[in-house]
C-alpha cells in the first residue's frame, strides 16, 4: 500500500467518524436539530467503515499477520482497547444520568437488563438473530456486533484448510443471523478491491473512476440532504436492514473511488507531505471518536442548564465531547500494548508462539491506516 493510499484511507476514516459525530449532534434531542440535514448521512459513513475495514484487514493478513495467533491477538487488542472502556464508561454515564434524571432513557438507551447489555456487548453478540443490545446510551456500538463476526468469518476463511475454509465462515454467518450476514458482502468488498489492486486500469480510467465516484456519491448525498430520504431506501421483508439497496450502492461507489485513487494516488504526493502529520493524528483517534461520542454528547446535552437550543449548550456539548474523546483516546486507543500483552498471555495457554524462520530484511513500506471500526 502506497503512502498516498494509506493517508487517503486515514482521511476518509476520520471524515466518516466525523460525519457520524455530526449526524448525532444534529438530532433534535441533542442540539435542537441544528444542521438536521446531516443526520441521514451518518448511516452511510458506517457502510464506508465496513468497506474500509475489509480492505485494511486484507492488507494486514497479506503483509504481516501470517498465522492465526497473530491475527486473533491483533484484532482482540485493537477492539478491546477501546470497546471495553467504552462499555464501562457508557454504562456508568447512563446509570449516573438515570439517577439524576429518571427520564434520561426515554430515548437513545438500550432496553433490557444491564447484565445483558454488558455481557452481549463484551462478547459482541449484541446483534445476533434479532438481538438488539448496546451498552447504556451508546447506540453506535451496534456496528461492532456486525464487524467482529466479519473478522471471525474472514479469519476462518483465510487460515482454515480444505473444505473448512468454506464451511466455517458459513457457520459463523448462520450463527450471526440474516441481518449480519446480508451485509457481509459489503465488508468483503473491501477485501476484494485490496486483493484485486488497480485492475490494470490506465491513468485516464483511474481519474475517471475516482472523479465519477465522487460525483455520484455527492449527487446521492445532496438528494438525501434535500429530501431527507435515500433514493434507494425501501424495506425488505424479514430483514431489519431497511436500507439494504442503498447500503450496497454506497459500498460500490466507495469501492470504485478507492480503486480509482489507487491508480492516481501518486499524483497527490506533494499534498500528502503537507497534511500527513495532522491526518495521521486525527485518524489515530477515530475509533474512540466513533465509540464514545454519543453517550458523552447525550449526557452533556441532558444536564447543561441552558436548554438544548441555546448557543451555550450547543458549543459546550460539541467542544466538550471532542475534548473528552481526545483524552479517552490518549488513554485507550493509543495504549494498546497492555491489551496485546494480555491476549498474548491468553494465547500462551494454548501453546507457545511459533518462531518464524529467518528472513532477509525488506525495504520499509508506507504506514498502513489503523484498523477501521465504525459507527
C-alpha positions as CSV (number, residue, x, y, z in Angstrom):
1,X,0.0,0.0,0.0
2,X,1.5,3.3,-1.0
3,X,1.8,6.2,1.4
4,X,-0.7,8.2,-0.6
5,X,-3.3,5.5,-0.5
6,X,-2.7,4.9,3.2
7,X,-3.1,8.6,4.0
8,X,-6.2,8.8,1.8
9,X,-7.9,6.0,3.7
10,X,-6.9,7.6,7.0
11,X,-8.5,10.8,5.9
12,X,-11.7,9.1,4.8
13,X,-11.9,7.1,8.0
14,X,-11.7,10.3,10.1
15,X,-14.2,12.1,7.9
16,X,-16.6,9.1,8.2
17,X,-16.3,9.2,12.0
18,X,-16.8,13.0,12.0
19,X,-19.9,12.5,9.9
20,X,-21.3,10.1,12.4
21,X,-20.5,12.6,15.2
22,X,-22.1,15.5,13.4
23,X,-25.1,13.4,12.4
24,X,-25.8,12.6,16.0
25,X,-25.1,16.1,17.1
26,X,-27.7,17.3,14.5
27,X,-30.6,15.3,16.1
28,X,-33.4,17.2,17.7
29,X,-32.9,15.8,21.2
30,X,-29.1,16.7,21.3
31,X,-28.9,20.2,19.7
32,X,-32.4,21.1,18.9
33,X,-31.9,20.0,15.3
34,X,-29.1,22.3,14.2
35,X,-27.8,21.1,10.8
36,X,-30.5,18.4,10.9
37,X,-30.0,17.6,7.2
38,X,-26.7,15.9,8.0
39,X,-28.3,13.3,10.2
40,X,-29.3,10.8,7.5
41,X,-25.7,10.6,6.2
42,X,-24.3,9.1,9.3
43,X,-25.5,5.6,8.3
44,X,-23.7,5.8,5.0
45,X,-20.5,6.5,7.0
46,X,-20.9,3.2,8.7
47,X,-21.0,1.4,5.4
48,X,-17.8,3.2,4.4
49,X,-16.3,1.9,7.6
50,X,-17.2,-1.6,6.7
51,X,-15.6,-1.5,3.3
52,X,-12.5,0.2,4.8
53,X,-12.3,-2.4,7.4
54,X,-12.3,-5.3,4.9
55,X,-9.6,-3.5,2.9
56,X,-7.3,-2.9,5.9
57,X,-7.7,-6.4,7.3
58,X,-6.8,-7.9,3.9
59,X,-3.7,-5.7,3.9
60,X,-2.8,-6.9,7.4
61,X,-3.0,-10.6,6.7
62,X,-1.3,-10.1,3.4
63,X,1.7,-8.3,4.9
64,X,2.4,-9.4,8.5
65,X,-0.3,-11.5,10.1
66,X,0.7,-14.8,8.7
67,X,-0.7,-17.0,11.5
68,X,-4.0,-17.3,13.3
69,X,-2.5,-16.4,16.7
70,X,-1.2,-13.0,15.5
71,X,-4.5,-12.3,13.7
72,X,-6.5,-13.0,16.8
73,X,-4.2,-11.1,19.2
74,X,-4.1,-8.1,17.0
75,X,-7.9,-8.0,16.4
76,X,-8.6,-8.5,20.1
77,X,-6.2,-5.9,21.3
78,X,-7.4,-3.3,18.8
79,X,-11.1,-3.9,19.6
80,X,-11.0,-4.3,23.4
81,X,-8.5,-1.5,24.0
82,X,-11.4,0.9,23.1
83,X,-14.5,-1.2,23.4
84,X,-14.0,-2.4,27.0
85,X,-13.5,1.1,28.4
86,X,-16.3,2.4,26.2
87,X,-18.7,-0.2,27.6
88,X,-17.8,0.6,31.2
89,X,-18.0,4.4,30.6
90,X,-21.3,4.1,28.7
91,X,-22.9,2.1,31.4
92,X,-21.5,4.3,34.1
93,X,-22.7,7.5,32.5
94,X,-26.1,6.1,31.8
95,X,-26.5,4.9,35.4
96,X,-25.5,8.3,36.8
97,X,-27.7,10.2,34.4
98,X,-30.7,8.0,35.2
99,X,-30.1,8.6,38.9
100,X,-30.4,12.3,38.5
101,X,-33.0,12.2,35.7
102,X,-35.4,9.2,35.6
103,X,-36.4,10.3,32.1
104,X,-32.9,10.2,30.7
105,X,-33.5,6.9,28.9
106,X,-36.8,7.9,27.4
107,X,-34.9,7.7,24.1
108,X,-31.4,6.6,22.9
109,X,-30.8,3.9,25.5
110,X,-30.6,0.1,25.2
111,X,-33.6,-1.8,26.5
112,X,-33.2,-4.8,28.7
113,X,-31.2,-5.6,31.9
114,X,-27.7,-4.1,32.4
115,X,-26.1,-7.6,32.7
116,X,-27.4,-8.4,29.2
117,X,-26.2,-5.1,27.8
118,X,-22.8,-5.7,29.3
119,X,-22.4,-9.4,28.5
120,X,-23.6,-9.3,24.9
121,X,-21.5,-6.2,24.2
122,X,-18.3,-7.7,25.7
123,X,-18.9,-10.8,23.6
124,X,-20.0,-8.9,20.5
125,X,-23.1,-11.0,20.2
126,X,-25.3,-7.9,20.8
127,X,-26.9,-8.0,17.3
128,X,-27.2,-11.8,16.6
129,X,-30.6,-13.1,15.3
130,X,-32.7,-10.1,16.2
131,X,-31.0,-9.3,19.5
132,X,-30.5,-5.5,19.8
133,X,-28.4,-4.6,22.8
134,X,-25.8,-1.9,23.3
135,X,-24.2,-0.6,26.5
136,X,-26.4,2.1,28.0
137,X,-26.8,5.1,25.8
138,X,-24.1,4.0,23.4
139,X,-26.2,3.3,20.3
140,X,-23.3,3.4,17.8
141,X,-21.9,0.3,19.5
142,X,-24.3,-1.8,17.4
143,X,-21.8,-1.9,14.5
144,X,-19.3,-3.9,16.4
145,X,-21.8,-6.6,16.7
146,X,-21.5,-6.8,12.9
147,X,-17.8,-6.3,12.4
148,X,-16.5,-8.8,14.9
149,X,-18.4,-11.7,13.3
150,X,-16.9,-10.5,10.0
151,X,-13.4,-10.7,11.5
152,X,-14.2,-14.2,12.7
153,X,-15.6,-15.4,9.3
154,X,-12.7,-13.9,7.4
155,X,-10.1,-15.3,9.7
156,X,-11.5,-18.8,9.3
157,X,-11.7,-18.4,5.5
158,X,-8.1,-17.2,5.5
159,X,-6.4,-19.6,7.9
160,X,-8.5,-22.7,7.7
161,X,-7.7,-25.6,5.3
162,X,-9.7,-27.6,2.9
163,X,-13.5,-27.6,2.9
164,X,-13.4,-25.8,6.3
165,X,-12.4,-22.6,4.5
166,X,-15.9,-22.5,3.2
167,X,-17.9,-24.3,5.8
168,X,-16.5,-22.4,8.9
169,X,-17.3,-18.9,7.6
170,X,-20.8,-20.0,6.6
171,X,-21.3,-21.4,10.1
172,X,-20.3,-18.1,11.6
173,X,-22.7,-16.2,9.4
174,X,-25.5,-18.7,10.2
175,X,-24.9,-18.2,13.9
176,X,-24.8,-14.4,13.5
177,X,-28.2,-14.3,11.7
178,X,-29.5,-12.8,8.5
179,X,-29.2,-9.2,9.4
180,X,-25.5,-9.5,9.9
181,X,-24.9,-12.0,7.1
182,X,-26.6,-9.8,4.5
183,X,-24.0,-7.0,4.9
184,X,-21.0,-9.4,4.9
185,X,-20.6,-8.9,1.1
186,X,-20.2,-5.1,1.8
187,X,-17.4,-5.8,4.3
188,X,-15.8,-8.4,2.0
189,X,-15.9,-6.0,-0.9
190,X,-13.1,-4.2,0.9
191,X,-11.1,-7.4,0.8
192,X,-11.8,-7.9,-2.9
193,X,-10.7,-4.5,-4.0
194,X,-7.5,-4.8,-1.9
195,X,-6.7,-8.2,-3.5
196,X,-7.6,-7.0,-7.0
197,X,-5.3,-4.0,-6.9
198,X,-5.8,-1.5,-9.7
199,X,-7.5,-3.9,-12.1
200,X,-4.8,-2.9,-14.7
201,X,-6.6,0.5,-15.2
202,X,-4.8,3.3,-17.1
203,X,-4.3,6.7,-15.6
204,X,-7.2,8.1,-17.6
205,X,-9.5,5.3,-16.4
206,X,-8.3,5.8,-12.9
207,X,-9.1,9.5,-12.9
208,X,-12.5,8.8,-14.4
209,X,-13.3,6.2,-11.8
210,X,-12.1,8.4,-9.0
211,X,-13.9,11.6,-10.1
212,X,-17.1,9.9,-11.3
213,X,-17.5,8.0,-8.0
214,X,-17.1,11.3,-6.1
215,X,-19.7,12.9,-8.3
216,X,-22.2,10.0,-7.9
217,X,-21.8,10.0,-4.1
218,X,-22.1,13.8,-3.9
219,X,-25.3,13.7,-6.0
220,X,-26.8,10.9,-3.9
221,X,-25.8,12.8,-0.7
222,X,-27.4,16.0,-1.9
223,X,-30.6,14.1,-2.7
224,X,-30.6,12.8,0.9
225,X,-29.9,16.2,2.3
226,X,-32.7,17.9,0.4
227,X,-35.4,15.1,0.6
228,X,-34.4,13.5,4.0
229,X,-34.7,10.1,2.2
230,X,-32.3,7.9,0.2
231,X,-33.2,7.3,-3.4
232,X,-32.9,3.5,-2.8
233,X,-34.4,3.5,0.6
234,X,-37.1,0.8,1.0
235,X,-37.6,-2.1,3.4
236,X,-37.1,-5.8,2.6
237,X,-39.4,-8.3,4.3
238,X,-37.8,-10.3,7.0
239,X,-34.7,-8.0,7.4
240,X,-34.0,-5.2,9.8
241,X,-31.7,-3.6,7.3
242,X,-34.3,-1.5,5.7
243,X,-31.7,0.5,3.7
244,X,-30.0,-2.5,2.2
245,X,-30.2,-1.4,-1.5
246,X,-28.8,2.0,-0.5
247,X,-26.1,0.3,1.6
248,X,-24.9,-1.7,-1.3
249,X,-24.9,1.3,-3.6
250,X,-22.8,3.3,-1.1
251,X,-20.4,0.4,-0.8
252,X,-20.0,0.0,-4.5
253,X,-19.5,3.8,-5.1
254,X,-16.9,4.0,-2.3
255,X,-15.1,0.9,-3.6
256,X,-14.9,2.4,-7.0
257,X,-13.4,5.5,-5.5
258,X,-10.7,3.6,-3.7
259,X,-9.8,1.7,-6.8
260,X,-9.6,4.9,-8.8
261,X,-7.4,6.6,-6.2
262,X,-5.0,3.6,-6.1
263,X,-4.3,4.3,-9.8
264,X,-3.9,8.1,-9.5
265,X,-2.8,8.5,-5.8
266,X,0.9,9.2,-6.7
267,X,-0.3,12.5,-8.2
268,X,-1.1,13.7,-4.7
269,X,2.4,13.0,-3.3
270,X,3.1,16.7,-2.7
271,X,-0.2,17.2,-0.8
272,X,0.5,14.1,1.3
273,X,3.7,15.6,2.6
274,X,1.9,18.7,3.7
275,X,-1.1,17.1,5.5
276,X,0.3,13.8,6.7
277,X,1.0,14.7,10.3
278,X,-2.4,16.2,11.2
279,X,-4.3,13.5,9.2
280,X,-2.4,10.7,11.0
281,X,-3.0,12.4,14.4
282,X,-6.8,12.6,13.7
283,X,-7.1,9.1,12.3
284,X,-5.3,7.6,15.3
285,X,-8.2,8.7,17.5
286,X,-11.1,7.8,15.1
287,X,-12.2,4.6,16.9
288,X,-12.6,6.5,20.2
289,X,-14.5,9.3,18.5
290,X,-16.9,6.8,17.0
291,X,-17.4,4.7,20.0
292,X,-17.6,7.2,22.8
293,X,-19.1,10.4,21.3
294,X,-22.8,9.6,21.7
295,X,-23.1,8.7,25.4
296,X,-20.9,11.8,26.3
297,X,-22.9,14.0,24.0
298,X,-26.2,12.8,25.3
299,X,-25.2,13.3,28.9
300,X,-23.9,16.8,28.3
301,X,-27.0,17.9,26.4
302,X,-29.2,16.5,29.1
303,X,-27.6,18.1,32.1
304,X,-26.5,21.5,30.9
305,X,-28.8,24.1,32.4
306,X,-29.4,26.4,29.4
307,X,-31.6,24.3,27.1
308,X,-30.6,22.3,24.1
309,X,-31.3,25.1,21.6
310,X,-29.1,27.7,23.2
311,X,-25.7,28.5,21.7
312,X,-24.0,27.8,25.1
313,X,-25.4,24.3,25.2
314,X,-24.5,23.6,21.6
315,X,-21.0,24.8,21.9
316,X,-20.4,23.1,25.3
317,X,-21.8,19.8,24.0
318,X,-19.8,20.0,20.8
319,X,-16.5,21.0,22.2
320,X,-16.8,19.1,25.5
321,X,-17.5,15.9,23.7
322,X,-14.4,16.3,21.4
323,X,-12.2,17.2,24.4
324,X,-13.4,14.1,26.3
325,X,-12.8,11.9,23.3
326,X,-9.3,13.2,22.8
327,X,-8.4,12.4,26.4
328,X,-10.0,9.0,26.2
329,X,-8.2,8.2,23.0
330,X,-4.9,9.0,24.7
331,X,-5.7,6.6,27.5
332,X,-7.2,3.8,25.5
333,X,-6.8,3.8,21.7
334,X,-3.2,4.9,21.8
335,X,-2.3,2.5,24.6
336,X,-3.0,-0.9,23.1
337,X,0.2,-2.6,24.2
338,X,-1.0,-3.8,27.6
339,X,-4.0,-5.4,25.9
340,X,-1.7,-7.1,23.3
341,X,0.4,-8.5,26.1
342,X,-2.7,-9.7,27.9
343,X,-4.0,-11.6,24.8
344,X,-0.6,-13.0,24.1
345,X,-0.6,-14.5,27.6
346,X,-4.0,-15.9,27.0
347,X,-2.8,-17.4,23.7
348,X,0.2,-18.9,25.6
349,X,-2.2,-21.1,27.5
350,X,-2.9,-22.9,24.2
351,X,0.8,-23.3,23.4
352,X,3.8,-21.0,22.7
353,X,4.0,-19.0,19.6
354,X,5.9,-20.5,16.6
355,X,9.2,-18.8,15.8
356,X,9.2,-17.5,12.2
357,X,12.2,-18.5,10.1
358,X,14.9,-16.0,9.5
359,X,14.2,-13.8,6.5
360,X,16.3,-11.1,4.9
361,X,15.2,-7.5,5.7
362,X,13.0,-5.8,3.2
363,X,12.5,-2.2,2.3
364,X,10.2,-0.3,4.6
365,X,6.7,0.2,3.4
366,X,4.4,3.2,3.8
367,X,2.5,3.0,7.1
368,X,-0.9,1.5,6.9
369,X,-4.0,3.1,8.3
370,X,-5.2,1.9,11.6
371,X,-7.9,-0.7,11.5
372,X,-11.4,0.6,10.8
373,X,-14.1,0.2,13.4
374,X,-17.3,2.0,13.0
375,X,-20.3,3.8,13.6
